[in-house]
Amino acid sequence: MGVATLRQNFQDWITQQWVILFGKKIIPHQNEWLIGPFGKPKGIGLKFIKQLTLNEHLEIYKNERERGLIRSINQLNLSNQELNCLSENVIDFYESTSSYEFDLKVKWNPFFKAFGGLLKILFSNRIEQLNLPMGNNKNSTTLKSEIIHLVDKKTKELKRTIWLRTINNSEKVVYSGVYETCIIPDGQTCIKAVFPLPNGNATVILKPSVGKSGELILKSSGRKIGDSGFYFLLNDAKGNLWTKYIKSFKDQLVVSSDHGNITAIQTLTLWNLKVLEFKYNINKRHTTHSNK
C-alpha cells in the first residue's frame, strides 16, 4: 500500500491517504486522458500559475484580446445536428470567454451547508481554491473572470488554458482550473477541468450534449473509472499515481441563451441529493479593450 507524503499539512495527508486506501494505483501513460497538472503543498491559487509556467517552460501569452476556454467549438466533436442546433451566443461564450463578465447567485441545501463551511475552514482559505459563498444570495456576487493562455516559450503553441475566477470585492479564488478537452476510453470527447490540490488535483470530466433549445449541457455522471465524472488524483511519497473516482458526486452545467442573455446553471449533487446550485448571469462586455 502507498503512503502519502508526510511533510505537509495533516488534513491534506489524511485526505490523500484516503484516496490511496480506497482508490486505485494507475499507470500514467495508460491513462493520458485523465492526467493533468498537480499542485505543490504550499503553492495553489495564484502561485500555481507561476509554478506551472516554470515547470513546463511556458509563458503567459498577452497578445490576444479575446481568449476562450476552447479555441473552437469543433474541439468538442459534436454531431452536425447538435452543432446546427447549438446557440451561436453559447458558442461565442466558449470561444471568447474573456469578453464576458459574470454575476453569481448561490443556493445551498441546508443539510450540506455545514460541510461547506468546514471545507472552507480546513482547506479553501489556505490553499486559495474553492472559496464558495456560504450564504444563499438574494443579491448576486460579481466575479472577476480571467482566461490565461500559457504557450510554449519557443514555438508559441498554446499548451494550457487557465480559467481564474475570483470574488470581485475580495480577490478570494472561487475556482482556479486548467481547462482542455480529452477523449475518454469510450471515444467520447469531453471537457476536462483540473483543479490543483497539494500533491495532486481534483479533475472533473464533463460529457457535452446539446438540448432542444440550443443549450450546451455538460454532465459528469458516470459510474466507473473511464467515464465522465469526478476524480481525485495524487502522487504518493514514492511518486506512484493514485486516483479515486467519486461516482456519488455529480456535476451538471447547462449554458443557455434567451434573447441574447446567457445564463449558466450548475448543479452539484451527492448521493442524488442536491448539494449546491450556482446560477451565473453572463454578459458580454461593451468593449474588448479591458482584455488586453
N, C-alpha and C positions, 0 to 999 in steps of 0.2 A: 504493500500500500504506500502511496505517496504521502509526503508531508509538506504542508505549506511553508513558505519561507518564514523563519522565526523572527527575524529582525524587522518588525513592523508593528503597527497598532494592533492591540489584542482583538478588537472587534473585527478587523479585516482578516486576521488569522483564523478566527472562528468561522467566518462565512466561507473562506477559501477551503478550510478543512472539510466543511460540509459538502462543498462541491466535489471534493476528492472522494469522500466517503460514499456519496450517493450518486456520483456521476460516472463518467466513463473516460478512460485514457484513450486518446486518439492520436493518429499519426498525421502531422501537418500536411505533407504532400498528397495524402489521400483525401483530404478534406479542405482543399483550397477555397471552395465556395463559402466556407464558414470562417476562414481566417481573416482577422483584422488587427489593427494596431492595439497594443496594450499600454496601459498607463504604468507609471512608476509609483512606488509607495508614497512619495511626497511630491508628486507632480501631476495633478489632474487640473481641471479647469483651464484657465488661460495658459498655465505653464505647459500643458500637454502640447499645445500647438508649437511652441518653441522647441520642445523635445523632439517632436515628430519631424520638423524640418531638419534638425541636426542628425537624427538617427538615419533618415532616409535620403539625405543630401538633397533636400528640396529648398525652395524659396517661395515666398508669397508673390503671386502674380498680381500686379497692380495696374495693368494696362487695360483691363476690361471695365467698361462702365456697367454692363449688366452681366450678372453671374447667376447661373441656375443650379439647382440641385442636380440636374442632369443636363447634358448638352443638347440632347434631342429626345423627344418623346418616343422616337423609334427605338431607343435603347430598351424599352420595356417589352418589345416584341409582341405587342397586342395584335389581334387579328384585324384585317381590313375593316370588318364590320364594326369592331369596337372603336377603331381609330376614327371612322367616319361619324360615329355617334358621340365621341368624347367632346366635351365643351372646349371651344377654342380658348376661352378665358382660363380654364384649368390648365390647358397645355402651356399657355403663356406664363402662368404662375410657376410651373415646374422648370421651364426653360429660362426664365428671367426672375428668379426668386428675389434677388437683391433689389428689385424695383418695387417691392411690396412692403407694407408695414402692417403690424398686427395688433389687435386688441384681443385679450384673453379673458374668458369667464370660466370659472372652475366650479364644479358641483361634486362634492364628496358624498359617498354613502356614509352616514354617521357611524356605522358599525366598523368601518375601516379607518376612520379619521384619526383615531388614537395611534394606530400603527403608522400612519403617515407622519404624525408628529414625532414619533420615536425615531423613524428613519431620518428625519431632518436633524434631530439632535445628535444621533450617533454617527451619521455619515455625511449628509448633504452639505452642511456648513463647512466641514473640514476638507472634504475632497472637491469642493466647488463644482457640484453636479447635483441635479435633481432638487433644486431649491423651489419646491412647488408651493404655490399659495395655499394656505391652510383653511382660509375662510371660503364659504360659498358666496362668490362675488355677486352682489347685486349690480355693482358698477364694474366695468371691465378694467383689467390691468393692461397697461400699454407695455408691449415687449419691444426691445431693441433687437433687431434681427440682422445678422451679418453672414453672408456667404463668403468663405475664404477658399480660394483656389491655390493649391500648392503644386508647383511644377518642378520638373527636373531642372537643375541649375544649368545644365549644358544644352539639352535638347529643347527645353521649354515645353515639354509634353506634360499635359495635365495628369497628375498622379493621385491626388487626394482632393476631395471636396469636403469642407467642414461647414456645418451649419451651427452657428453660435447664437443662442437666444438668451438674453438677459432681461431682468426686470428693469424697466427704464429708469425708475427713480432710485434704484438701489445698486444696480450693476451686479446683483446676485445672479449666478448662472442657473437658468432653468434647465437647459439642455446644451451640451457641447458634444456633438457627434460627427463621425465620419460617415458620409453617405455615398453609396455606389450601388450598382446593380450586380447581381450574381445569378448563376444558373444552378438551382438545387438539383439533387440527384435524379428527380423525375423529369428533368428537362425544362421545367418552368422557369422563366426569367422573373426575378423578384427584386424588390428594393431592399437593400441591406443597410441598417443604421447601427453603427458601432459606437458605444458609449464607453470611454476608457474608465477603468477602475484600477486600484492598486494591484499590480502584478497580473492584470487581466482586463476583461471587458464584459459588458453586457451587450449582447447582439440581438437585434430584433430583425427578423426576416419577414417581409410583407409581400404577399401574393397579390398582384393587381388584377382588377377586372373593371368593366365599365357598366354603370347602371343604365336603366331605361331613360333617365332624364339627362344623360351625358355626364354624370358624376363619376369621378375616379374613386374606386373602392379598394382600399388596401387592407388585407387581413393577415394576421399572424394567428393561425388557428389549426395547426397540425396536431399530430398525435405521437410522433416519434422523431428521433434524430434523423435528419434528412428532409423533414417537412419544414414549411414555414412555421415561425413561432419564436419563442423567447429562449435564448441560450446564455448561460454564464460560461466564460472561458477563462482559464488561468494557467500559468506555469507554476509547478511546484518547486521545491528547493533544489531539485536536481535538473530542472529545465524541462521536465515532462509536461506535455499538454493535456489538460483535462477539460471536459465540458459537462454541463448539467442542463438537460432540456427540461423546461418547466411547462409541461403540457396543460396544467391547470390555469396558467396565466395567458390571457388572450388580449389582443390589441386590434381594434378596428378603427380605421381613419376613412372618413368619407369627405371628399373635397368636391364641392358643387358650386355652380354659378347660377344666379337667378337675376335676370335683368342687369347683368354686369357686376353684380355684387357677389363676391366669392366668400364662402364660409367653409370651414373645416370642423367637423365634429369627430373627436377622438374619444373612444370608449374603451376603458380598461376593465377587464373582468377577471375574477379569481374564483375558481370552482363554480362558474356560471353565475356568480353574483357580481353586480356592477360595483366596482370599487370607486371609480372616478370618471368624470366626464369633463373634457375640455371643449370649449366652443371658441373657435378663432374667427373673428371678423377680419377679413384680409382686403386691404385697399391698396391700389396702385398709387405710388407717389406721383405728384404732379409733374415733377421733372426728374431726370436721371443724374443731375449734377451732383447730388449728395452721395452717389455711389462711386465716385472716382476714388 
